[in-house]
Amino acid sequence: MAEPVAAIDCGTNSVRLLVSDGERPLLRLMRITRLGQGVDATGRLDPAAVERTLDVLREYKGEMDRLGATRVRMAATSASRDAANRDEFFAAAEEILGTRPELLSGEEEAQLSYRGATSALDPTEGPFVVIDIGGGSTEFAVGGTQLEGAVSVDMGCVRLTEKYLHGDPPLPEELSNALSIVEQHLQDVQRVLPGVSAPTRFIGLAGTVTNVAAVEIGLATYDPEVIHHFVLTHEAVEDVFRTLATEPLADRVHNPGLERERADVIVGGCCVLVQLFRTYGFEECLVSESDILDGLVMSLLDPV
């Protein structure tokens, strides 16, 4: 077995950790810290959100030390890309971890997500489109045995919620507006990445996709083994969207499978997911628990 390595994905909504020895995952953790809270409006990371995130990094450092992981890559994504004060956050994170976070471009994020999501799949099942719906951005990557193209767009569950979905539940016109904005972004992606709507397999990543799958299943206790490679149909996505989008937050939180901390932004994420099916004509989505974290770990164990 190789010496354990660790990867941290620091996104707009959540901070996640994967520790692996190269043969198996030793630990996966996820904490919602909402680092990107208000960034779209202010262009800065909120001090309270930074402190929440640093607290989680302290927890993760303890777990990494316990498991003997001395090499770590921490990827910072959309919220940090947009924040003028990210260097202050990076310095504090480096003091905790001993490694400075890496500010990934949207394309680099998509490439790592693609590598992680497709690593265990049979290439003959492709071509693939891997779509990672985040809090502040959504990444698109297309390819077969190799990545052929990638693009990132500034739309995600937190960004859409903060900008467009203010009602509780969101008003019909708010939902219509958000869906229209997403459709415009998707049409732009298709112009840049023509193969995005013609894959054999659509692979969906991140919390919006996994939570919609868990709600569809009615999974009272989250189980990644049940979620990983679950096939989510267009019909199921529309059904979950109708349910979540028409419930006030106080009722929405009680849906089995929905993380309580994600309930206030899940409708924004659903706007992206449902519009992906409508715009690109997808019939089903292969839900994947393997994502950018796996890609980061692979880059440490087997650089390319």
Solvent accessible surface area in square Angstrom, and as a share of the most:
residue,aa,sasa,rsa
1,M,168,0.75
2,A,52,0.40
3,E,93,0.42
4,P,26,0.17
5,V,0,0.00
6,A,0,0.00
7,A,0,0.00
8,I,0,0.00
9,D,18,0.09
10,C,1,0.01
11,G,12,0.12
12,T,9,0.05
13,N,6,0.03
14,S,18,0.11
15,V,0,0.00
16,R,43,0.16
17,L,0,0.00
18,L,4,0.02
19,V,0,0.00
20,S,9,0.06
21,D,4,0.02
22,G,42,0.41
23,E,131,0.59
24,R,132,0.48
25,P,81,0.51
26,L,48,0.24
27,L,36,0.18
28,R,88,0.32
29,L,38,0.19
30,M,58,0.26
31,R,88,0.32
32,I,37,0.19
33,T,4,0.02
34,R,38,0.14
35,L,0,0.00
36,G,3,0.03
37,Q,77,0.34
38,G,22,0.21
39,V,6,0.03
40,D,54,0.28
41,A,93,0.72
42,T,93,0.54
43,G,25,0.24
44,R,118,0.43
45,L,4,0.02
46,D,49,0.25
47,P,110,0.69
48,A,56,0.43
49,A,0,0.00
50,V,24,0.14
51,E,81,0.36
52,R,89,0.32
53,T,0,0.00
54,L,11,0.06
55,D,77,0.40
56,V,15,0.09
57,L,0,0.00
58,R,113,0.41
59,E,65,0.29
60,Y,0,0.00
61,K,56,0.24
62,G,42,0.40
63,E,42,0.19
64,M,4,0.02
65,D,86,0.45
66,R,157,0.57
67,L,44,0.22
68,G,37,0.35
69,A,4,0.03
70,T,105,0.61
71,R,113,0.41
72,V,12,0.07
73,R,52,0.19
74,M,0,0.00
75,A,1,0.01
76,A,0,0.00
77,T,5,0.03
78,S,4,0.03
79,A,4,0.03
80,S,1,0.00
81,R,59,0.21
82,D,55,0.28
83,A,1,0.01
84,A,84,0.65
85,N,18,0.09
86,R,70,0.26
87,D,87,0.45
88,E,117,0.52
89,F,3,0.01
90,F,9,0.04
91,A,52,0.40
92,A,31,0.24
93,A,0,0.00
94,E,65,0.29
95,E,152,0.68
96,I,31,0.16
97,L,8,0.04
98,G,65,0.63
99,T,45,0.26
100,R,98,0.36
101,P,7,0.05
102,E,60,0.27
103,L,65,0.32
104,L,8,0.04
105,S,44,0.29
106,G,7,0.06
107,E,75,0.33
108,E,78,0.35
109,E,14,0.06
110,A,1,0.01
111,Q,83,0.37
112,L,21,0.11
113,S,1,0.01
114,Y,10,0.04
115,R,49,0.18
116,G,0,0.00
117,A,3,0.03
118,T,20,0.12
119,S,63,0.40
120,A,90,0.70
121,L,21,0.11
122,D,70,0.36
123,P,71,0.44
124,T,118,0.69
125,E,63,0.28
126,G,15,0.15
127,P,61,0.38
128,F,3,0.01
129,V,0,0.00
130,V,2,0.01
131,I,1,0.00
132,D,12,0.06
133,I,3,0.02
134,G,22,0.21
135,G,8,0.07
136,G,2,0.02
137,S,2,0.02
138,T,0,0.00
139,E,3,0.01
140,F,0,0.00
141,A,1,0.01
142,V,12,0.07
143,G,0,0.00
144,G,18,0.17
145,T,115,0.67
146,Q,140,0.62
147,L,57,0.28
148,E,135,0.61
149,G,17,0.17
150,A,23,0.18
151,V,21,0.12
152,S,28,0.18
153,V,18,0.10
154,D,77,0.40
155,M,1,0.00
156,G,0,0.00
157,C,2,0.01
158,V,3,0.01
159,R,29,0.11
160,L,3,0.02
161,T,23,0.13
162,E,65,0.29
163,K,100,0.42
164,Y,44,0.17
165,L,14,0.07
166,H,129,0.57
167,G,25,0.24
168,D,96,0.50
169,P,43,0.27
170,P,14,0.09
171,L,89,0.44
172,P,101,0.64
173,E,111,0.50
174,E,27,0.12
175,L,24,0.12
176,S,68,0.44
177,N,72,0.37
178,A,0,0.00
179,L,24,0.12
180,S,45,0.29
181,I,41,0.21
182,V,0,0.00
183,E,63,0.28
184,Q,99,0.44
185,H,51,0.23
186,L,0,0.00
187,Q,77,0.34
188,D,64,0.33
189,V,2,0.01
190,Q,63,0.28
191,R,169,0.62
192,V,101,0.58
193,L,18,0.09
194,P,97,0.61
195,G,33,0.32
196,V,0,0.00
197,S,32,0.21
198,A,77,0.60
199,P,25,0.16
200,T,93,0.54
201,R,58,0.21
202,F,9,0.04
203,I,0,0.00
204,G,1,0.01
205,L,0,0.00
206,A,27,0.21
207,G,14,0.13
208,T,2,0.01
209,V,0,0.00
210,T,12,0.07
211,N,2,0.01
212,V,1,0.00
213,A,0,0.00
214,A,0,0.00
215,V,23,0.13
216,E,70,0.31
217,I,62,0.32
218,G,39,0.38
219,L,26,0.13
220,A,93,0.72
221,T,109,0.64
222,Y,86,0.33
223,D,54,0.28
224,P,63,0.39
225,E,153,0.68
226,V,65,0.38
227,I,0,0.00
228,H,62,0.27
229,H,66,0.30
230,F,58,0.24
231,V,59,0.34
232,L,0,0.00
233,T,59,0.34
234,H,54,0.24
235,E,139,0.62
236,A,11,0.09
237,V,1,0.01
238,E,26,0.12
239,D,68,0.35
240,V,5,0.03
241,F,14,0.06
242,R,136,0.50
243,T,52,0.30
244,L,1,0.00
245,A,4,0.03
246,T,94,0.55
247,E,42,0.19
248,P,46,0.29
249,L,64,0.32
250,A,73,0.57
251,D,75,0.39
252,R,10,0.04
253,V,22,0.13
254,H,130,0.58
255,N,23,0.12
256,P,74,0.46
257,G,13,0.12
258,L,14,0.07
259,E,43,0.19
260,R,154,0.56
261,E,103,0.46
262,R,16,0.06
263,A,0,0.00
264,D,61,0.32
265,V,4,0.02
266,I,1,0.00
267,V,5,0.03
268,G,0,0.00
269,G,0,0.00
270,C,1,0.01
271,C,0,0.00
272,V,0,0.00
273,L,0,0.00
274,V,0,0.00
275,Q,13,0.06
276,L,0,0.00
277,F,1,0.01
278,R,109,0.40
279,T,38,0.22
280,Y,14,0.05
281,G,56,0.54
282,F,16,0.07
283,E,144,0.65
284,E,76,0.34
285,C,0,0.00
286,L,9,0.04
287,V,0,0.00
288,S,1,0.01
289,E,34,0.15
290,S,23,0.15
291,D,7,0.03
292,I,2,0.01
293,L,3,0.01
294,D,23,0.12
295,G,0,0.00
296,L,0,0.00
297,V,8,0.05
298,M,53,0.23
299,S,17,0.11
300,L,26,0.13
301,L,59,0.29
302,D,86,0.44
303,P,101,0.63
304,V,158,0.91
